[in-house]
């Protein structure tokens, strides 16, 4: 299979390494959702065409229109229900879909947001310079997939969990990540897009007892 045919038939994947931040500059209500227009700022659009997939704060969306510095996306009601941040003026983390030749700098991310989590603390880390510790409360149905030193995506940013206690977990965010993503703007009580590790989901599926065979 060629790279071109693989791209055409395979679902897009991402790594959680944010390439740029943009801003939603328009939001038009439609019959089954909204169309948003994003000023992509420094994101390289040289290889982006209508139909390509872009992750906006961890949510995989399809480019439906573009010009020199703006991309448009249609966001369904279902996507709006299970994500946050798609409102006029909101800043978003941007990442183009992974190519077969790209380095996997973060971890494999599908861009299908699993649910909304809540920021419960965001504070300086004593003895660690300008690092900050982000504490997140995950929905109970998703918390089971989060393990110490595992991977999660918060608003599309690949992060490593430090501690896990019940539904709460913490990650350390270094100054570079704070500077090049929207995470530095988070406040306690804010909701964020959460995607758990794909491998954790497959492991759970493999542990389930086999179901009945086909009828007949």
C-alpha positions in Angstrom: 0.0 0.0 0.0 1.4 3.4 -0.9 1.6 6.3 1.5 -1.0 8.1 -0.6 -3.5 5.2 -0.5 -2.8 4.7 3.3 -3.7 8.4 3.9 -6.9 8.1 1.9 -8.3 5.0 3.8 -6.8 5.2 7.3 -8.2 7.3 10.1 -6.1 10.4 11.0 -3.8 10.2 14.0 -2.0 12.8 16.0 0.8 12.9 18.5 -0.2 15.7 21.0 2.7 17.9 20.0 1.1 21.2 19.3 2.3 23.0 16.2 0.7 26.4 16.7 -2.2 28.1 18.6 -5.0 29.8 16.8 -8.2 31.7 17.6 -11.8 31.1 16.7 -12.9 34.3 14.9 -16.4 33.3 13.7 -19.0 30.8 14.8 -22.1 30.3 12.6 -25.0 28.3 13.9 -26.3 25.7 11.4 -29.1 23.1 11.4 -27.0 20.3 13.0 -24.2 22.2 14.7 -21.9 25.2 13.9 -19.3 26.2 11.4 -16.3 27.8 13.0 -13.6 29.9 11.3 -10.1 29.8 12.9 -7.3 32.2 12.4 -4.4 29.7 12.4 -1.6 32.2 13.1 1.8 30.5 12.6 0.5 27.1 11.5 2.1 26.1 8.1 -0.8 25.7 5.6 1.5 24.9 2.7 0.3 21.2 2.6 -3.2 21.7 3.9 -6.2 21.2 1.5 -9.9 21.0 2.0 -10.7 17.6 3.4 -7.6 17.3 5.6 -7.9 16.6 9.3 -6.7 19.1 11.9 -6.8 18.6 15.7 -8.3 21.6 17.5 -7.5 21.3 21.2 -7.6 17.6 20.8 -10.7 17.3 18.6 -10.2 16.0 15.1 -12.1 18.1 12.6 -12.2 18.3 8.8 -11.2 21.4 6.8 -14.2 22.5 4.8 -12.8 25.8 3.5 -9.5 27.7 3.7 -7.8 30.8 2.6 -4.3 32.3 3.3 -4.5 32.3 7.2 -8.0 30.9 8.0 -9.5 27.4 8.1 -13.2 26.6 8.4 -14.7 23.5 10.1 -18.2 22.1 10.6 -18.7 21.0 14.2 -21.7 18.7 14.8 -24.1 18.9 17.8 -22.6 15.6 19.2 -19.1 17.0 19.1 -20.2 20.2 20.8 -21.8 18.1 23.5 -18.7 16.3 24.5 -16.0 19.0 24.0 -15.3 22.5 25.2 -13.8 25.7 23.8 -15.6 26.1 20.5 -16.8 29.7 21.0 -15.9 33.0 19.4 -12.6 34.4 20.7 -11.4 31.1 22.2 -7.8 30.1 21.6 -7.2 26.5 20.4 -4.2 24.2 20.1 -3.6 23.2 16.5 -1.9 20.0 15.1 -2.0 18.6 11.6 -2.5 14.9 11.1 0.5 12.6 11.5 2.3 11.4 8.4 4.0 8.0 8.2 7.4 9.7 8.1 6.8 11.9 11.1 8.5 11.5 14.5 6.1 10.3 17.2 7.2 13.0 19.8 4.2 12.5 22.1 1.9 9.5 21.9 -0.7 8.2 19.5 -3.9 10.3 19.7 -7.1 9.7 17.7 -8.6 13.2 18.1 -11.8 11.6 19.3 -12.3 13.3 22.7 -13.5 10.8 25.3 -15.0 13.4 27.6 -14.7 16.6 29.6 -12.5 16.7 32.7 -12.3 19.6 35.3 -9.2 21.5 36.5 -9.1 21.2 40.3 -5.7 22.8 40.9 -3.0 24.6 38.9 0.0 25.7 40.9 3.8 26.2 41.0 6.0 23.1 41.8 8.4 23.8 44.6 12.0 23.2 43.6 11.1 22.9 39.9 11.7 26.4 38.6 8.7 27.6 36.5 7.1 24.2 36.1 3.4 24.0 37.1 1.4 21.1 38.4 -2.0 20.6 36.8 -4.5 18.6 38.8 -7.5 17.2 36.8 -10.7 15.5 37.9 -11.7 12.9 35.2 -15.1 11.4 34.7 -15.4 8.1 36.7 -15.9 6.1 33.5 -12.6 7.4 32.1 -10.5 7.5 35.3 -10.0 3.7 35.1 -7.9 4.2 31.9 -5.4 6.6 33.6 -2.3 5.2 35.3 0.8 6.8 36.9 3.4 7.5 34.3 0.9 6.9 31.6 -0.2 9.1 28.7 -3.2 11.4 28.4 -4.1 14.3 26.1 -5.4 17.5 27.7 -6.9 19.9 25.1 -4.8 18.0 22.5 -1.5 18.2 24.4 0.3 15.0 25.1 1.2 14.8 28.8 2.6 12.2 31.3 0.6 11.5 34.5 2.5 11.8 37.7 0.0 10.7 40.4 -3.4 9.1 40.2 -5.8 8.9 43.1 -9.4 7.9 42.4 -10.7 10.1 39.6 -8.0 12.7 40.1 -4.6 12.8 38.5 -1.7 15.3 38.2 0.7 16.2 35.4 3.7 18.6 35.4 3.7 21.2 32.7 7.1 22.7 31.7 7.5 26.3 30.7 7.9 25.5 27.0 4.5 23.8 26.9 3.0 26.7 28.9 4.4 29.1 26.3 3.4 27.3 23.1 0.0 25.9 24.0 -3.2 27.2 25.6 -2.6 25.3 28.9 -1.0 28.3 30.6 -4.4 30.0 30.4 -6.3 27.3 32.3 -8.1 28.2 35.6 -9.5 26.1 38.4 -13.0 25.0 37.6 -12.4 25.1 33.8 -13.4 22.1 31.7 -10.9 20.5 29.3 -11.0 18.0 26.5 -9.7 14.6 27.7 -8.5 11.7 25.5 -7.2 8.6 27.4 -4.5 6.4 26.0 -5.6 4.2 23.1 -3.6 1.2 24.4 -5.5 1.2 27.7 -8.8 0.9 25.8 -7.5 -2.0 23.7 -6.1 -3.8 26.8 -9.5 -3.6 28.5 -11.2 -5.0 25.4 -8.8 -7.9 25.3 -9.5 -8.7 28.9 -13.2 -9.0 28.3 -14.6 -12.6 28.0 -15.3 -13.6 24.4 -18.9 -13.1 23.4 -21.2 -15.7 21.7 -20.2 -16.7 18.2 -22.3 -15.8 15.1 -25.8 -17.2 15.0 -26.5 -20.1 12.7 
